[in-house]
């Protein structure tokens, strides 16, 4: 019981809760052109809601994780059947 009230345990629980919340607001995106910037992706997904962060695979540029500020924005993006950016069809899935 004392362990569960400890600072380390509480911090870990808070971190896990935050990660779960981020997952509920995030999209896994592939299919964009090589050289596409995180700013371009953020601008595209801004039509679905405020974009909190865009994390891209720096080595290959093969995927990005787009985190929106609200889960409703994620749902709007997932409800869209097709996404296109600069002539490339994006594959958008839940994270």
Beta strands, then each sheet from edge to edge (+ up, - down):
strand 1: 26-30
strand 2: 51-56
strand 3: 63-68
strand 4: 83-85
strand 5: 88-94
sheet 1: 2+ 3- 1+ 5- 4+
end
